[in-house]
Amino acid sequence: MSTRRILITGGAGFVGSTLALSFKRDEPGAEVIAFDNLRRRGSEVTLSRLRAGGVSFVHGDVRNREDLEAVGAVELLVECSAEPSVHAGYDGSPDYLVHTNLLGLIHCLEHLRRTGGELVFLSTSRVYPIASLRALPLVPEGDRLVITEGASGPGWSRAGIDEHFPLEGGRSLYGATKLSGELMIREYVEMYGMKAVINRCGVLAGPWQMGKVDQGFAVLWVARHVYGGELAYMGFGGEGRQVRDLLHVDDLYELVRLQAADLGRHNGAVYNVGGGPEVSVSLRELTRWCEQVSGRSVPITRRPETRPADIPYYVSDCSRVRELTGWKPTRPAGRIVEDIHRWLIEHRAALEPILGA
Ligand SMILES: NC(=O)c1ccc[n+]([C@@H]2O[C@H](COP(=O)([O-])OP(=O)(O)OC[C@H]3O[C@@H](n4cnc5c(N)ncnc54)[C@H](O)[C@@H]3O)[C@@H](O)[C@H]2O)c1
């Protein structure tokens, strides 16, 4: 019997490396390949970790078809490579974003069409339009914004945003590349009989995320509490009441593994995937978690101006995927902060130069 081959593009990144190592741990007989161009700062730190976990590494770029061809046929491809910042392209050319997120995905699809193999795609909650999310009826309640009691509309309620949320309107170039990618996947499923599933992820968090202001705010928040430095409540009046759900990357892995084990069942499906209302935090609440876990507090300034892609509230309603699979997140916000905190302390020498202020 030939060895099952699993390719994780963006495999030296936060999500990709975690999925690659977890697949290898649970399926030691499989050949798991992490493919990455090492663009994200910190992804190079991951290479020794991948090696130690028995994951092969290929230095390649999804923008080049030949780099994927050189890997050869795989049974499963998990597409985690991306320029993942929602602010990308606003102050310059969108070239890198479009070529990686969209053209890179098309190269993955082409590779699978020619060689066989199934796809799990990490899309984003940012496919939902900014103006419609900003128009949700929100009111302050304690340290956070909440949807007004009893209010609901197409694709939203107090349970969160579901897959029926209307798609008309601008969503950022990042969101547009992901939504365009989803449309291409749909065509490959219909036209070529490819098996693929799409997960529209909210905010993912956990150890090995090289957090920045514009991507990976949970790690950035904990890192400032451990290594020192300032933070800012940015946008929406600078009050820190904006809310996101957080999904621990290990919870995501558990879902991806379920899907990969039975892709026929999920074929062509689009799921909202996140921590949901139970694992949601406002920035103020996140600050409190960080203070509690680290025993420190840091100066936090207020920057009232809202950037073009900022949204005040996003919480995933994961009912669709939960009803089909029974999957639900099991790691609460406090556990996410604790895991990140432990990781920052254990790997201080390697991480402080990257994540320090
Ligand atoms: N982290 C989140 O909160 C979040 C939320 C929703 C969706 N996602 C999606 O999940 C996926 C993984 O995100 P992440 O948080 O691990 O980001 P990440 O930046 O940590 O990882 C992405 C990896 O892709 C690599 N990469 C970039 N351009 C490449 C290219 N042209 N060729 C090959 N590799 C390339 C980077 O070097 C990096 O290692 C992305 O598709 C992202 O859009 C992430």
The ligand as an SDF file (V2000), in Angstrom:
LIG
                    3D

 44 48  0  0  0  0  0  0  0  0999 V2000
   -5.0640   33.5100   11.5810 N   0  0  0  0  0  0  0  0  0  0  0  0
   -6.3280   33.8730   11.4450 C   0  0  0  0  0  0  0  0  0  0  0  0
   -6.9140   34.4940   12.3370 O   0  0  0  0  0  0  0  0  0  0  0  0
   -7.0880   33.4850   10.2030 C   0  0  0  0  0  0  0  0  0  0  0  0
   -8.4530   33.7580   10.1390 C   0  0  0  0  0  0  0  0  0  0  0  0
   -9.1670   33.3920    9.0090 C   0  0  0  0  0  0  0  0  0  0  0  0
   -8.5220   32.7690    7.9570 C   0  0  0  0  0  0  0  0  0  0  0  0
   -7.1960   32.5270    8.0260 N   0  0  0  0  0  0  0  0  0  0  0  0
   -6.5420   31.8670    6.8860 C   0  0  0  0  0  0  0  0  0  0  0  0
   -5.8160   30.7600    7.3660 O   0  0  0  0  0  0  0  0  0  0  0  0
   -4.6530   30.5690    6.5570 C   0  0  0  0  0  0  0  0  0  0  0  0
   -3.4280   30.4950    7.4430 C   0  0  0  0  0  0  0  0  0  0  0  0
   -3.2540   31.7440    8.0980 O   0  0  0  0  0  0  0  0  0  0  0  0
   -2.1490   31.9510    9.2080 P   0  0  0  0  0  0  0  0  0  0  0  0
   -2.7680   32.6840   10.3020 O   0  0  0  0  0  0  0  0  0  0  0  0
   -1.4600   30.6680    9.4700 O   0  0  0  0  0  0  0  0  0  0  0  0
   -1.1490   32.9450    8.4700 O   0  0  0  0  0  0  0  0  0  0  0  0
    0.4500   32.9140    8.4800 P   0  0  0  0  0  0  0  0  0  0  0  0
    0.8750   34.2280    7.8820 O   0  0  0  0  0  0  0  0  0  0  0  0
    0.9880   32.5390    9.7980 O   0  0  0  0  0  0  0  0  0  0  0  0
    0.7790   31.7300    7.4830 O   0  0  0  0  0  0  0  0  0  0  0  0
    0.7260   31.8720    6.0910 C   0  0  0  0  0  0  0  0  0  0  0  0
    1.9780   31.2200    5.5500 C   0  0  0  0  0  0  0  0  0  0  0  0
    1.9280   31.3320    4.1180 O   0  0  0  0  0  0  0  0  0  0  0  0
    3.2490   31.5890    3.6750 C   0  0  0  0  0  0  0  0  0  0  0  0
    3.1490   32.2090    2.3620 N   0  0  0  0  0  0  0  0  0  0  0  0
    2.8220   33.4960    2.0590 C   0  0  0  0  0  0  0  0  0  0  0  0
    2.8700   33.6760    0.7380 N   0  0  0  0  0  0  0  0  0  0  0  0
    3.2190   32.4830    0.1850 C   0  0  0  0  0  0  0  0  0  0  0  0
    3.4340   32.0470   -1.1510 C   0  0  0  0  0  0  0  0  0  0  0  0
    3.2940   32.8900   -2.1850 N   0  0  0  0  0  0  0  0  0  0  0  0
    3.8080   30.7650   -1.3580 N   0  0  0  0  0  0  0  0  0  0  0  0
    3.9720   29.9120   -0.3070 C   0  0  0  0  0  0  0  0  0  0  0  0
    3.7910   30.2680    0.9750 N   0  0  0  0  0  0  0  0  0  0  0  0
    3.4050   31.5450    1.2160 C   0  0  0  0  0  0  0  0  0  0  0  0
    3.8550   32.4980    4.7380 C   0  0  0  0  0  0  0  0  0  0  0  0
    5.2750   32.4720    4.7340 O   0  0  0  0  0  0  0  0  0  0  0  0
    3.2760   31.9150    6.0080 C   0  0  0  0  0  0  0  0  0  0  0  0
    4.1660   30.9730    6.5820 O   0  0  0  0  0  0  0  0  0  0  0  0
   -4.6350   31.7200    5.5560 C   0  0  0  0  0  0  0  0  0  0  0  0
   -5.2220   31.2920    4.3640 O   0  0  0  0  0  0  0  0  0  0  0  0
   -5.5090   32.7560    6.2130 C   0  0  0  0  0  0  0  0  0  0  0  0
   -6.0990   33.6040    5.2550 O   0  0  0  0  0  0  0  0  0  0  0  0
   -6.4640   32.8650    9.1230 C   0  0  0  0  0  0  0  0  0  0  0  0
  1  2  1  0
  2  3  2  0
  2  4  1  0
  4  5  1  0
  4 44  2  0
  5  6  2  0
  6  7  1  0
  7  8  2  0
  8  9  1  0
  8 44  1  0
  9 10  1  0
  9 42  1  0
 10 11  1  0
 11 12  1  0
 11 40  1  0
 12 13  1  0
 13 14  1  0
 14 15  2  0
 14 16  1  0
 14 17  1  0
 17 18  1  0
 18 19  2  0
 18 20  1  0
 18 21  1  0
 21 22  1  0
 22 23  1  0
 23 24  1  0
 23 38  1  0
 24 25  1  0
 25 26  1  0
 25 36  1  0
 26 27  1  0
 26 35  1  0
 27 28  2  0
 28 29  1  0
 29 30  1  0
 29 35  2  0
 30 31  1  0
 30 32  2  0
 32 33  1  0
 33 34  2  0
 34 35  1  0
 36 37  1  0
 36 38  1  0
 38 39  1  0
 40 41  1  0
 40 42  1  0
 42 43  1  0
M  CHG  2   8   1  16  -1
M  END
$$$$
